[in-house]
Amino acid sequence: MIDFHSDLSYLPKPGTISLLYAIEIPTQGGQTQWCDCRAAYDALPAQQQAYLRTLRAVHRHYVDEQNLPEPTLHPVVRQHPQTGRLSLYVNPHLTSHIDGMALQDGDALLNELYEHMDQPQFIFTHEWQVDDLVIWDNRPTMHRRLAFPDEQRRIMNRTQIFGEEVVE
């Protein structure tokens, strides 16, 4: 399994639009799930929303060579540049910690948010078929790949559009 993430969030100008095209899929598992981070944000109490809008998080790639020399900071809540809607912008795969917060407190907050975001009402699961093409907006979503048997293959072509700064 690859945990929830928003593509390229470890970059100052992360992914905006992603495309996946299914070449070969396993007979079981390998689905992709998306989380609607707008709906997850909207479901939080107003006081918590306001607090989260004051925070920034450090995003780092799990392979250190992929990281820039300076840590990448993004707001915990971002605004979509076209719609103006707010969404949570943290993920368990690439968000390292909350900037300026004690590590233990920041981890507790992040884990609380991840648990909230992983509720069924915010999740869509795509069951892949060969030749499926899925296009999504990374800005208000995060996604993950579910596990599949080691002896099977899952081959996808991926294209990404990136280069837009995160709007608070």
DSSP file (Angstrom, degrees, kcal/mol; ACC not computed):
  #  RESIDUE AA STRUCTURE BP1 BP2  ACC     N-H-->O    O-->H-N    N-H-->O    O-->H-N    TCO  KAPPA ALPHA  PHI   PSI    X-CA   Y-CA   Z-CA
    1    1 A M              0   0    0      0, 0.0     2,-0.5     0, 0.0   145,-0.2   0.000 360.0 360.0 360.0 141.7    0.0    0.0    0.0
    2    2 A I  E     -A  145   0A   0    143,-2.2   143,-1.3     3,-0.0     3,-0.1  -0.974 360.0-125.9-108.4 122.7    1.1    3.6   -0.6
    3    3 A D  E     -     0   0A   0     -2,-0.5   140,-0.2   141,-0.2   142,-0.1  -0.061  40.2 -66.2 -68.4 167.4   -0.4    5.8    2.0
    4    4 A F  E     +     0   0A   0    140,-0.1    89,-1.6   138,-0.1     2,-0.3  -0.214  68.4 150.7 -53.7 137.5   -2.5    8.9    1.4
    5    5 A H  E     -A  143   0A   0    138,-1.8   138,-2.8    87,-0.1     2,-0.5  -0.978  45.7-125.0-160.0 163.0   -0.6   11.8   -0.3
    6    6 A S    >   -     0   0    0     -2,-0.3     3,-1.8   136,-0.2     9,-0.1  -0.987  52.2 -97.3-113.5 124.5   -1.0   14.7   -2.6
    7    7 A D  T 3  S-     0   0    0     -2,-0.5     8,-1.7     1,-0.3   131,-0.0  -0.076  96.8  -7.4 -51.9 131.1    1.4   14.5   -5.5
    8    8 A L  T >  S+     0   0    0      6,-0.2     3,-2.1     1,-0.1    -1,-0.3   0.699  78.5 148.1  62.2  25.1    4.6   16.4   -5.1
    9    9 A S  T <   +     0   0    0     -3,-1.8    50,-0.2     1,-0.3    -1,-0.1   0.668  63.7  71.2 -65.7 -13.0    3.6   18.2   -1.9
   10   10 A Y  T 3  S+     0   0    0      3,-0.1    58,-0.4    48,-0.1    -1,-0.3   0.472  87.7  80.7 -79.5  -1.1    7.2   18.2   -0.9
   11   11 A L  S <  S-     0   0    0     -3,-2.1   152,-0.1     1,-0.1    56,-0.0  -0.764  87.3-123.8-102.2 151.5    7.9   20.8   -3.5
   12   12 A P  S    S+     0   0    0      0, 0.0   154,-0.7     0, 0.0    -1,-0.1   0.831 114.5  36.1 -60.8 -31.1    7.2   24.6   -3.2
   13   13 A K  S    S-     0   0    0    152,-0.2   150,-0.4    -5,-0.1   152,-0.2  -0.781  94.5-172.1-120.7  84.6    5.0   24.4   -6.3
   14   14 A P        -     0   0    0      0, 0.0   149,-1.1     0, 0.0   150,-0.9   0.056  32.9 -59.4 -75.9-178.0    3.4   20.9   -5.9
   15   15 A G  E     +D  162   0B   0     -8,-1.7   147,-0.3   147,-0.2     3,-0.1  -0.267  42.5 177.3 -61.6 143.1    1.2   18.9   -8.3
   16   16 A T  E     +     0   0B   0    145,-3.5   122,-3.1     1,-0.4   123,-0.7   0.754  68.8  19.1-109.3 -56.4   -2.0   20.4   -9.5
   17   17 A I  E     -DE 161 137B   0    144,-1.1   144,-3.0   120,-0.2    -1,-0.4  -0.952  66.3-171.7-121.0 137.9   -3.5   17.9  -11.9
   18   18 A S  E     -DE 160 136B   0    118,-2.3   118,-2.4    -2,-0.4     2,-0.4  -0.949   5.0-163.2-127.5 150.7   -2.6   14.2  -12.2
   19   19 A L  E     -DE 159 135B   0    140,-2.5   140,-2.0    -2,-0.3     2,-0.4  -0.998   2.2-170.2-131.4 135.8   -3.6   11.5  -14.7
   20   20 A L  E     -DE 158 134B   0    114,-2.4   114,-2.7    -2,-0.4     2,-0.5  -0.996   1.9-168.5-125.3 132.6   -3.3    7.7  -14.4
   21   21 A Y  E     -DE 157 133B   0    136,-2.4   136,-2.5    -2,-0.4     2,-0.6  -0.986  21.8-130.3-121.7 124.5   -3.8    5.3  -17.3
   22   22 A A  E     +D  156   0B   0    110,-2.5   109,-2.7    -2,-0.5   134,-0.2  -0.632  35.0 162.0 -82.8 117.8   -4.1    1.6  -16.5
   23   23 A I  E    S+     0   0B   0    132,-2.7     2,-0.3    -2,-0.6   133,-0.2   0.841  75.2   2.3 -94.7 -50.6   -1.9   -0.6  -18.6
   24   24 A E  E    S-D  155   0B   0    131,-1.9   131,-2.5   106,-0.1    -1,-0.4  -0.998  70.1-168.5-141.3 136.3   -1.9   -3.8  -16.4
   25   25 A I        -     0   0    0     -2,-0.3   129,-0.2   129,-0.2   128,-0.2  -0.925  24.9-109.7-127.5 151.4   -3.9   -4.4  -13.2
   26   26 A P        -     0   0    0      0, 0.0     3,-0.1     0, 0.0   128,-0.0  -0.348  26.1-121.8 -72.3 159.4   -3.8   -7.1  -10.6
   27   27 A T  S    S+     0   0    0      1,-0.2     2,-0.3   122,-0.1     3,-0.0   0.714  98.4  24.9 -75.5 -19.6   -6.7   -9.5  -10.2
   28   28 A Q  S    S-     0   0    0    121,-0.1    -1,-0.2     3,-0.0   124,-0.1  -0.998 116.2  -3.3-143.7 146.2   -7.2   -8.4   -6.7
   29   29 A G        +     0   0    0     -2,-0.3   119,-0.3   119,-0.2   118,-0.1  -0.205  67.4 112.9  73.0-168.1   -6.4   -5.2   -4.8
   30   30 A G        +     0   0    0    117,-1.6   118,-0.1     1,-0.2   117,-0.1   0.535  45.0 151.8  79.9   7.4   -4.5   -2.3   -6.3
   31   31 A Q        -     0   0    0    116,-0.3   115,-3.0   114,-0.1     2,-0.5  -0.229  41.4-129.9 -63.8 159.6   -7.5    0.1   -6.2
   32   32 A T  E     -CB 126 145A   0     94,-1.5    94,-3.2   113,-0.2     2,-0.4  -0.952  20.1-162.0-111.0 135.0   -6.9    3.8   -5.8
   33   33 A Q  E     -CB 125 144A   0    111,-2.6   111,-2.1    -2,-0.5     2,-0.4  -0.925   0.2-159.7-115.3 142.6   -8.7    5.8   -3.2
   34   34 A W  E     -CB 124 143A   0     90,-2.7    90,-2.5    -2,-0.4     2,-0.5  -0.938   6.7-148.0-118.1 144.3   -9.2    9.5   -3.1
   35   35 A C  E     -CB 123 142A   0    107,-3.1     2,-1.3    -2,-0.4   107,-1.2  -0.948  14.5-136.2-109.5 129.6  -10.1   11.7   -0.1
   36   36 A D  E  >  - B   0 141A   0     86,-2.7     4,-1.9    -2,-0.5   105,-0.2  -0.724  22.7-176.3 -82.5  95.6  -12.2   14.8   -0.6
   37   37 A C  H  > S+     0   0    0    103,-1.7    51,-1.6    -2,-1.3     4,-1.6   0.654  78.2  60.9 -73.4 -15.9  -10.2   17.1    1.7
   38   38 A R  H  > S+     0   0    0    102,-0.8     4,-3.0    49,-0.2    -1,-0.2   0.945 107.4  43.3 -70.1 -50.6  -12.7   19.9    1.1
   39   39 A A  H  > S+     0   0    0      1,-0.2     4,-1.7     2,-0.2    -2,-0.2   0.881 112.8  53.5 -63.2 -37.8  -15.5   17.9    2.6
   40   40 A A  H  < S+     0   0    0     -4,-1.9     4,-0.4     2,-0.2    -1,-0.2   0.911 112.1  44.8 -63.5 -41.3  -13.3   16.8    5.4
   41   41 A Y  H >< S+     0   0    0     -4,-1.6     3,-1.7     1,-0.2    -2,-0.2   0.939 110.9  53.1 -65.6 -47.0  -12.4   20.4    6.2
   42   42 A D  H 3< S+     0   0    0     -4,-3.0    -1,-0.2     1,-0.3    -2,-0.2   0.797 103.5  58.7 -59.2 -29.3  -16.0   21.5    5.9
   43   43 A A  T 3< S+     0   0    0     -4,-1.7    -1,-0.3    -5,-0.2    -2,-0.2   0.579  87.3  95.9 -79.6  -9.7  -17.1   18.8    8.4
   44   44 A L  S <  S-     0   0    0     -3,-1.7    -3,-0.0    -4,-0.4     5,-0.0  -0.467  89.8 -93.5 -78.0 152.3  -14.8   20.2   11.1
   45   45 A P     >  -     0   0    0      0, 0.0     4,-2.4     0, 0.0     3,-0.4  -0.343  35.7-115.7 -61.4 148.0  -16.1   22.6   13.8
   46   46 A A  H  > S+     0   0    0      1,-0.2     4,-2.4     2,-0.2     5,-0.2   0.848 114.7  54.8 -55.9 -38.8  -15.7   26.3   12.9
   47   47 A Q  H  > S+     0   0    0      1,-0.2     4,-2.0     2,-0.2    -1,-0.2   0.904 109.9  46.0 -64.7 -40.8  -13.3   26.9   15.8
   48   48 A Q  H  > S+     0   0    0     -3,-0.4     4,-2.8     2,-0.2    -2,-0.2   0.895 110.2  54.3 -69.2 -39.0  -11.0   24.1   14.7
   49   49 A Q  H  X S+     0   0    0     -4,-2.4     4,-1.7     1,-0.2    -2,-0.2   0.939 109.2  48.3 -56.6 -47.2  -11.1   25.3   11.1
   50   50 A A  H  < S+     0   0    0     -4,-2.4     4,-0.4     1,-0.2    -1,-0.2   0.904 112.5  48.3 -62.1 -42.5  -10.0   28.8   12.2
   51   51 A Y  H >< S+     0   0    0     -4,-2.0     3,-1.8     1,-0.2     4,-0.3   0.933 109.5  52.0 -63.2 -46.5   -7.2   27.4   14.3
   52   52 A L  H >< S+     0   0    0     -4,-2.8     3,-1.6     1,-0.3    24,-0.4   0.820  99.3  64.5 -62.5 -30.7   -6.0   25.1   11.5
   53   53 A R  T 3< S+     0   0    0     -4,-1.7    -1,-0.3     1,-0.3    -2,-0.2   0.646  97.8  57.3 -67.5 -13.1   -5.8   28.1    9.1
   54   54 A T  T <  S+     0   0    0     -3,-1.8    -1,-0.3    -4,-0.4     2,-0.2   0.529  95.6  86.4 -90.8  -6.7   -3.1   29.6   11.3
   55   55 A L    <   -     0   0    0     -3,-1.6    21,-2.2    -4,-0.3    22,-0.5  -0.618  55.0-162.1-103.2 154.0   -0.8   26.6   11.0
   56   56 A R  E     -F   75   0C   0     43,-0.4    43,-2.4    19,-0.3     2,-0.3  -0.957  10.6-152.2-127.2 149.5    1.8   25.6    8.4
   57   57 A A  E     -FG  74  98C   0     17,-3.2    17,-2.5    -2,-0.3     2,-0.5  -0.912  15.0-124.4-123.6 149.8    3.3   22.1    7.9
   58   58 A V  E     -FG  73  97C   0     39,-3.1    38,-3.0    -2,-0.3    39,-1.0  -0.805  23.9-159.6 -91.0 129.2    6.6   20.8    6.6
   59   59 A H  E     +FG  72  95C   0     13,-2.9    13,-1.0    -2,-0.5     2,-0.3  -0.943  16.0 171.8-111.6 129.7    6.4   18.4    3.7
   60   60 A R        -     0   0    0     34,-2.6     2,-0.2    -2,-0.5   -49,-0.1  -0.989  32.7-117.5-137.6 144.5    9.3   16.1    2.9
   61   61 A H        -     0   0    0     -2,-0.3     6,-0.1   -51,-0.2    33,-0.1  -0.550  22.9-129.2 -75.8 146.7    9.8   13.2    0.5
   62   62 A Y  S    S+     0   0    0     -2,-0.2     2,-0.7     1,-0.1    -1,-0.1   0.694 101.0  67.6 -72.6 -17.9   10.5    9.9    2.2
   63   63 A V  S >  S-     0   0    0      1,-0.1     3,-2.4     2,-0.0     4,-0.4  -0.915  81.9-151.0 -99.9 109.2   13.6    9.5   -0.1
   64   64 A D  G >  S+     0   0    0     -2,-0.7     3,-1.7     1,-0.3    -1,-0.1   0.787  89.7  64.7 -56.1 -33.9   15.9   12.3    1.2
   65   65 A E  G 3  S+     0   0    0      1,-0.3    -1,-0.3    -3,-0.1    -3,-0.0   0.719  95.7  60.8 -63.5 -19.5   17.6   12.8   -2.2
   66   66 A Q  G <  S+     0   0    0     -3,-2.4    -1,-0.3     2,-0.1    -2,-0.2   0.658  89.5  93.7 -79.1 -16.3   14.2   14.0   -3.6
   67   67 A N  S <  S-     0   0    0     -3,-1.7   -56,-0.1    -4,-0.4    -7,-0.1  -0.434  77.2-120.6 -81.9 150.1   14.1   16.9   -1.1
   68   68 A L        -     0   0    0    -58,-0.4     4,-0.1     2,-0.3    -1,-0.1  -0.439  35.8-104.7 -74.6 161.0   15.2   20.4   -1.7
   69   69 A P  S    S+     0   0    0      0, 0.0    -1,-0.1     0, 0.0    -2,-0.1   0.879 108.0  55.2 -57.7 -38.2   17.9   21.7    0.7
   70   70 A E  S    S-     0   0    0      1,-0.1    -2,-0.3     0, 0.0     0, 0.0  -0.773  99.2-104.9 -97.3 140.6   15.4   23.8    2.5
   71   71 A P        -     0   0    0      0, 0.0     2,-0.6     0, 0.0   -11,-0.1  -0.284  33.6-121.2 -59.4 146.6   12.2   22.2    4.0
   72   72 A T  E     -F   59   0C   0    -13,-1.0   -13,-2.9   -62,-0.1     2,-0.4  -0.827  26.4-161.2 -94.7 122.9    9.0   22.9    2.1
   73   73 A L  E     +F   58   0C   0     -2,-0.6   -15,-0.2   -15,-0.2   -17,-0.0  -0.879  13.6 171.5-105.6 133.5    6.3   24.7    4.1
   74   74 A H  E     -F   57   0C   0    -17,-2.5   -17,-3.2    -2,-0.4     2,-0.1  -0.964  39.4 -97.1-133.1 154.0    2.7   24.7    3.1
   75   75 A P  E     -F   56   0C   0      0, 0.0   -19,-0.3     0, 0.0   -22,-0.1  -0.405  25.3-131.4 -65.0 146.6   -0.4   25.9    4.9
   76   76 A V  S    S+     0   0    0    -21,-2.2    13,-3.5   -24,-0.4     2,-0.5   0.811 102.5  40.5 -67.2 -29.6   -2.4   23.2    6.7
   77   77 A V  E    S-H   88   0D   0    -22,-0.5     2,-0.3   -25,-0.3    11,-0.2  -0.987  81.2-170.4-120.3 124.5   -5.5   24.6    5.0
   78   78 A R  E     -H   87   0D   0      9,-2.6     9,-2.1    -2,-0.5     2,-0.5  -0.788  17.1-131.4-114.8 159.3   -5.2   25.7    1.4
   79   79 A Q  E     -HI  86 167D   0     88,-3.4    88,-0.5    -2,-0.3     7,-0.2  -0.915  23.4-121.2-109.5 132.6   -7.5   27.7   -0.9
   80   80 A H     >  -     0   0    0      5,-2.9     4,-2.2    -2,-0.5     5,-0.0  -0.574  19.4-140.9 -70.6 127.7   -8.3   26.4   -4.4
   81   81 A P  T  4 S+     0   0    0      0, 0.0    -1,-0.1     0, 0.0    85,-0.0   0.760  96.4  35.6 -66.4 -24.4   -7.2   29.2   -6.8
   82   82 A Q  T  4 S+     0   0    0      3,-0.1    -2,-0.0     1,-0.0    -3,-0.0   0.864 129.3  28.3 -93.8 -42.3  -10.1   28.7   -9.1
   83   83 A T  T  4 S-     0   0    0      2,-0.1     3,-0.1     1,-0.0    -1,-0.0   0.723  88.4-136.5 -93.9 -22.7  -13.0   27.9   -6.7
   84   84 A G     <  +     0   0    0     -4,-2.2     2,-0.1     1,-0.3    -1,-0.0   0.412  54.3 144.1  79.3  -3.0  -11.9   29.7   -3.6
   85   85 A R        -     0   0    0     -6,-0.1    -5,-2.9     1,-0.1     2,-0.3  -0.402  46.3-129.0 -72.6 146.8  -12.9   26.6   -1.5
   86   86 A L  E     +H   79   0D   0     -7,-0.2     2,-0.3    -3,-0.1    -7,-0.2  -0.695  30.4 171.9 -94.4 147.3  -10.7   25.7    1.5
   87   87 A S  E     -H   78   0D   0     -9,-2.1    -9,-2.6    -2,-0.3   -49,-0.2  -0.985  38.7 -95.1-149.3 157.2   -9.4   22.2    2.1
   88   88 A L  E     -H   77   0D   0    -51,-1.6   -11,-0.3    -2,-0.3   -51,-0.1  -0.499  31.5-165.7 -69.0 142.2   -7.0   20.4    4.4
   89   89 A Y        +     0   0    0    -13,-3.5     2,-0.3    -2,-0.2   -32,-0.1  -0.459  48.4  98.8-133.9  62.6   -3.5   20.1    2.9
   90   90 A V        -     0   0    0      5,-0.1   -31,-0.0    20,-0.0    -2,-0.0  -0.963  43.6-175.0-136.8 153.6   -1.7   17.5    5.0
   91   91 A N     >  -     0   0    0     -2,-0.3     4,-2.1   -85,-0.1     3,-0.3  -0.994  32.4-126.1-152.8 147.8   -1.1   13.9    4.3
   92   92 A P  T  4 S+     0   0    0      0, 0.0   -87,-0.1     0, 0.0   -89,-0.1   0.680 105.3  53.7 -69.6 -16.6    0.5   10.9    6.2
   93   93 A H  T  4 S+     0   0    0    -89,-1.6   -88,-0.1     1,-0.1   -31,-0.1   0.845 125.9  12.5 -86.6 -34.8    2.9   10.0    3.4
   94   94 A L  T  4 S+     0   0    0     -3,-0.3   -34,-2.6   -90,-0.3     2,-0.6   0.483  96.7  98.3-126.9  -5.6    4.7   13.4    2.8
   95   95 A T  E  <  -G   59   0C   0     -4,-2.1   -36,-0.3   -36,-0.3     3,-0.1  -0.792  45.5-176.4 -88.2 121.0    3.8   15.7    5.7
   96   96 A S  E     -     0   0C   0    -38,-3.0     2,-0.3    -2,-0.6    -1,-0.2   0.942  53.3 -41.8 -81.8 -53.2    6.7   15.6    8.2
   97   97 A H  E     -G   58   0C   0    -39,-1.0   -39,-3.1    13,-0.0     2,-0.5  -0.980  60.1 -81.3-168.3 170.0    5.4   17.8   11.0
   98   98 A I  E >   -G   57   0C   0     -2,-0.3     3,-1.5   -41,-0.2   -41,-0.3  -0.775  52.8-115.9 -87.0 125.7    3.6   21.0   12.0
   99   99 A D  T 3  S+     0   0    0    -43,-2.4   -43,-0.4    -2,-0.5     3,-0.1  -0.389  93.2   6.3 -64.5 132.2    6.0   24.0   11.9
  100  100 A G  T 3  S+     0   0    0      1,-0.2     2,-0.4    -2,-0.1    -1,-0.2   0.536 104.1 111.4  76.9   7.3    6.6   25.7   15.2
  101  101 A M  S <  S-     0   0    0     -3,-1.5    -1,-0.2     2,-0.0    -3,-0.1  -0.900  80.5 -95.8-114.7 142.9    4.7   23.1   17.3
  102  102 A A     >  -     0   0    0     -2,-0.4     4,-3.1     1,-0.1     5,-0.3  -0.297  39.2-120.8 -52.5 136.9    6.2   20.5   19.7
  103  103 A L  H  > S+     0   0    0      1,-0.2     4,-3.0     2,-0.2     5,-0.2   0.879 110.8  49.2 -52.9 -46.4    6.7   17.3   17.8
  104  104 A Q  H  > S+     0   0    0      2,-0.2     4,-2.0     1,-0.2    -1,-0.2   0.910 114.6  44.9 -62.6 -42.9    4.5   15.2   20.1
  105  105 A D  H  > S+     0   0    0      2,-0.2     4,-2.3    -3,-0.2    -2,-0.2   0.910 114.7  48.5 -67.6 -42.2    1.7   17.8   19.9
  106  106 A G  H  X S+     0   0    0     -4,-3.1     4,-2.9     2,-0.2    -2,-0.2   0.909 110.9  50.1 -64.4 -42.6    2.0   18.2   16.1
  107  107 A D  H  X S+     0   0    0     -4,-3.0     4,-2.8    -5,-0.3     5,-0.2   0.902 110.0  51.3 -62.2 -40.3    2.0   14.5   15.6
  108  108 A A  H  X S+     0   0    0     -4,-2.0     4,-2.1    -5,-0.2    -2,-0.2   0.918 112.2  46.5 -62.7 -43.2   -1.1   14.1   17.8
  109  109 A L  H  X S+     0   0    0     -4,-2.3     4,-2.4     2,-0.2    -2,-0.2   0.936 113.2  48.4 -64.7 -46.6   -2.9   16.9   15.7
  110  110 A L  H  X S+     0   0    0     -4,-2.9     4,-2.9     1,-0.2    -2,-0.2   0.928 111.4  49.8 -60.2 -45.0   -1.8   15.3   12.4
  111  111 A N  H  X S+     0   0    0     -4,-2.8     4,-2.4     1,-0.2    -1,-0.2   0.884 109.6  51.9 -62.4 -37.9   -3.0   11.9   13.5
  112  112 A E  H  X S+     0   0    0     -4,-2.1     4,-2.1    -5,-0.2    -1,-0.2   0.918 112.2  46.2 -62.5 -43.4   -6.3   13.3   14.6
  113  113 A L  H  X S+     0   0    0     -4,-2.4     4,-2.9     2,-0.2    -2,-0.2   0.915 111.6  50.9 -65.9 -42.7   -6.7   15.0   11.2
  114  114 A Y  H  X S+     0   0    0     -4,-2.9     4,-1.5     2,-0.2    -2,-0.2   0.909 110.5  49.3 -62.5 -41.3   -5.7   11.8    9.3
  115  115 A E  H  < S+     0   0    0     -4,-2.4    -1,-0.2    -5,-0.2    -2,-0.2   0.917 112.9  47.9 -63.0 -42.7   -8.3    9.8   11.3
  116  116 A H  H >< S+     0   0    0     -4,-2.1     3,-1.1     1,-0.2    -2,-0.2   0.927 112.3  48.6 -61.8 -45.7  -10.9   12.4   10.5
  117  117 A M  H 3< S+     0   0    0     -4,-2.9    -1,-0.2     1,-0.3    -2,-0.2   0.741 101.7  64.8 -69.3 -23.7  -10.0   12.4    6.8
  118  118 A D  T 3< S+     0   0    0     -4,-1.5    -1,-0.3    -5,-0.2    -2,-0.1   0.179  73.2 123.5 -88.6  17.9  -10.1    8.6    6.5
  119  119 A Q  S X  S-     0   0    0     -3,-1.1     3,-2.3     1,-0.1     4,-0.4  -0.557  73.5-116.3 -78.7 145.4  -13.8    8.4    7.2
  120  120 A P  G >  S+     0   0    0      0, 0.0     3,-1.3     0, 0.0    -1,-0.1   0.790 110.0  64.6 -53.7 -33.2  -15.9    6.6    4.6
  121  121 A Q  G 3  S+     0   0    0      1,-0.3    -3,-0.1   -86,-0.0    -4,-0.0   0.674 106.6  44.1 -68.4 -13.5  -18.0    9.7    3.7
  122  122 A F  G <  S+     0   0    0     -3,-2.3   -86,-2.7    -5,-0.1     2,-0.4   0.440 100.3  88.3-104.3  -1.6  -14.8   11.4    2.4
  123  123 A I  E <   -C   35   0A   0     -3,-1.3     2,-0.4    -4,-0.4   -88,-0.2  -0.829  48.8-172.1-110.6 134.5  -13.4    8.5    0.4
  124  124 A F  E     -C   34   0A   0    -90,-2.5   -90,-2.7    -2,-0.4     2,-0.5  -0.984  12.5-155.5-117.2 134.5  -14.0    7.4   -3.1
  125  125 A T  E     -C   33   0A   0     -2,-0.4     2,-0.6   -92,-0.2   -92,-0.2  -0.943   1.2-156.3-113.3 127.5  -12.5    4.0   -4.3
  126  126 A H  E     -C   32   0A   0    -94,-3.2   -94,-1.5    -2,-0.5     2,-0.8  -0.908   5.6-152.0-104.0 123.0  -11.8    3.3   -8.0
  127  127 A E        -     0   0    0     -2,-0.6   -96,-0.1   -96,-0.2   -97,-0.1  -0.844  28.9-132.1 -90.6 110.6  -11.7   -0.3   -9.1
  128  128 A W        -     0   0    0     -2,-0.8     2,-0.3     4,-0.0   -97,-0.0  -0.303  25.5-175.7 -71.3 145.3   -9.3   -0.2  -12.1
  129  129 A Q    >   -     0   0    0   -105,-0.0     3,-2.1    -2,-0.0  -107,-0.3  -0.961  44.0 -85.6-128.2 150.8   -9.9   -1.8  -15.4
  130  130 A V  T 3  S+     0   0    0     -2,-0.3  -107,-0.2     1,-0.3     3,-0.1  -0.290 116.1  22.5 -55.7 139.1   -7.3   -1.9  -18.2
  131  131 A D  T 3  S+     0   0    0   -109,-2.7    -1,-0.3     1,-0.3     2,-0.2   0.430  85.9 144.7  78.1   4.1   -7.5    1.3  -20.3
  132  132 A D    <   -     0   0    0     -3,-2.1  -110,-2.5  -110,-0.1     2,-0.5  -0.504  32.7-161.8 -66.5 140.3   -9.1    3.3  -17.6
  133  133 A L  E     -E   21   0B   0   -112,-0.2     2,-0.5    -2,-0.2  -112,-0.2  -0.992   6.8-172.9-124.0 121.3   -7.9    6.9  -17.5
  134  134 A V  E     -E   20   0B   0   -114,-2.7  -114,-2.4    -2,-0.5     2,-0.4  -0.962   2.4-172.0-117.9 131.3   -8.5    8.9  -14.3
  135  135 A I  E     +E   19   0B   0     -2,-0.5     2,-0.3  -116,-0.2  -116,-0.2  -0.977  13.6 170.7-121.0 132.1   -7.8   12.6  -14.1
  136  136 A W  E     -E   18   0B   0   -118,-2.4  -118,-2.3    -2,-0.4     2,-0.7  -0.964  37.1-115.6-143.7 161.6   -7.9   14.5  -10.8
  137  137 A D  E     -E   17   0B   0     -2,-0.3  -120,-0.2  -120,-0.2     4,-0.2  -0.860  20.6-164.5 -95.5 114.4   -7.2   17.7   -9.1
  138  138 A N  S >  S+     0   0    0   -122,-3.1     3,-0.9    -2,-0.7  -121,-0.1   0.717  75.7  77.6 -70.9 -22.2   -4.5   17.2   -6.4
  139  139 A R  T 3  S+     0   0    0   -123,-0.7    -1,-0.2     1,-0.3   -61,-0.1   0.901 107.1  24.5 -63.8 -44.3   -5.2   20.6   -4.7
  140  140 A P  T 3  S+     0   0    0      0, 0.0  -103,-1.7     0, 0.0  -102,-0.8   0.233 122.4  57.3-103.3  16.8   -8.4   19.6   -2.8
  141  141 A T  E <   - B   0  36A   0     -3,-0.9     2,-0.3  -105,-0.2  -105,-0.2  -0.888  54.4-160.2-136.3 165.3   -7.6   15.8   -2.6
  142  142 A M  E     - B   0  35A   0   -107,-1.2  -107,-3.1    -2,-0.3     2,-0.3  -0.946  19.0-164.6-136.5 160.8   -5.2   13.2   -1.5
  143  143 A H  E     -AB   5  34A   0   -138,-2.8  -138,-1.8    -2,-0.3     2,-0.3  -0.934   8.3-166.7-143.3 162.6   -5.0    9.6   -2.8
  144  144 A R  E     - B   0  33A   0   -111,-2.1  -111,-2.6    -2,-0.3     2,-0.5  -0.985  20.8-126.2-148.0 156.9   -3.5    6.2   -2.0
  145  145 A R  E     -AB   2  32A   0   -143,-1.3  -143,-2.2    -2,-0.3  -113,-0.2  -0.915  27.7-134.8-104.3 129.8   -2.9    2.9   -3.7
  146  146 A L        -     0   0    0   -115,-3.0  -116,-0.2    -2,-0.5  -143,-0.0  -0.456  32.7 -90.2 -80.6 157.8   -4.3   -0.2   -1.9
  147  147 A A        -     0   0    0   -118,-0.1  -117,-1.6    -2,-0.1  -116,-0.3  -0.168  41.7-176.4 -65.1 156.2   -2.1   -3.3   -1.5
  148  148 A F        -     0   0    0   -119,-0.3  -119,-0.2  -118,-0.1     6,-0.1  -0.958  41.9 -68.2-147.2 162.0   -2.1   -6.1   -4.0
  149  149 A P    >   -     0   0    0      0, 0.0     3,-1.9     0, 0.0  -121,-0.1  -0.208  40.3-129.2 -57.6 138.5   -0.4   -9.6   -4.1
  150  150 A D  T 3  S+     0   0    0      1,-0.3    -3,-0.0     3,-0.0     0, 0.0   0.796 106.2  58.5 -57.1 -31.8    3.4   -9.3   -4.5
  151  151 A E  T 3  S+     0   0    0      2,-0.1    -1,-0.3     0, 0.0     2,-0.2   0.500  98.0  75.9 -81.8  -1.7    3.4  -11.8   -7.4
  152  152 A Q  S <  S-     0   0    0     -3,-1.9     2,-0.3  -124,-0.1    -4,-0.1  -0.666  73.6-131.5-106.6 164.4    1.1   -9.6   -9.5
  153  153 A R        -     0   0    0     -2,-0.2     2,-0.4  -128,-0.2    -2,-0.1  -0.856  12.9-168.4-118.0 151.3    1.8   -6.4  -11.4
  154  154 A R        -     0   0    0     -2,-0.3     2,-0.5  -129,-0.2  -129,-0.2  -0.920  15.8-177.4-134.7 107.2    0.1   -3.0  -11.5
  155  155 A I  E     +D   24   0B   0   -131,-2.5  -132,-2.7    -2,-0.4  -131,-1.9  -0.933   6.5 169.5-115.1 122.9    1.4   -0.9  -14.4
  156  156 A M  E     -D   22   0B   0     -2,-0.5     2,-0.5  -134,-0.2  -134,-0.2  -0.962  30.7-135.7-129.2 144.7    0.2    2.6  -14.9
  157  157 A N  E     -D   21   0B   0   -136,-2.5  -136,-2.4    -2,-0.4     2,-0.4  -0.885  30.1-163.8 -93.2 133.8    1.3    5.5  -17.0
  158  158 A R  E     -D   20   0B   0     -2,-0.5     2,-0.4  -138,-0.2  -138,-0.2  -0.959  14.4-177.8-124.3 138.1    1.3    8.7  -15.0
  159  159 A T  E     -D   19   0B   0   -140,-2.0  -140,-2.5    -2,-0.4     2,-0.4  -0.992   9.6-167.9-129.6 140.9    1.3   12.3  -16.1
  160  160 A Q  E     -D   18   0B   0     -2,-0.4     2,-0.5  -142,-0.2  -142,-0.2  -0.976  14.9-154.9-132.5 144.5    1.4   15.3  -13.7
  161  161 A I  E     +D   17   0B   0   -144,-3.0  -145,-3.5    -2,-0.4  -144,-1.1  -0.970  33.1 152.6-111.2 130.3    1.0   19.0  -14.1
  162  162 A F  E     +D   15   0B   0     -2,-0.5  -147,-0.2  -147,-0.3  -154,-0.0  -0.928  22.9  99.1-148.5 172.5    2.7   21.1  -11.5
  163  163 A G        +     0   0    0   -149,-1.1     2,-0.5  -150,-0.4  -148,-0.1   0.584  51.9 120.9 121.1  17.8    4.2   24.5  -10.9
  164  164 A E        -     0   0    0   -150,-0.9    -1,-0.3  -151,-0.0     3,-0.1  -0.942  59.8-122.6-114.5 130.1    1.6   26.4   -9.0
  165  165 A E        -     0   0    0     -2,-0.5     2,-0.3  -152,-0.2  -152,-0.2  -0.359  33.3-102.7 -68.3 148.7    2.2   27.9   -5.6
  166  166 A V        -     0   0    0   -154,-0.7     2,-0.4    -2,-0.0    -1,-0.1  -0.557  34.1-141.9 -73.9 131.3   -0.1   26.9   -2.7
  167  167 A V  B      I   79   0D   0    -88,-0.5   -88,-3.4    -2,-0.3    -1,-0.0  -0.809 360.0 360.0 -98.1 132.7   -2.7   29.6   -1.9
  168  168 A E              0   0    0     -2,-0.4    -1,-0.1   -90,-0.2   -88,-0.1   0.446 360.0 360.0 -87.1 360.0   -3.6   30.2    1.7
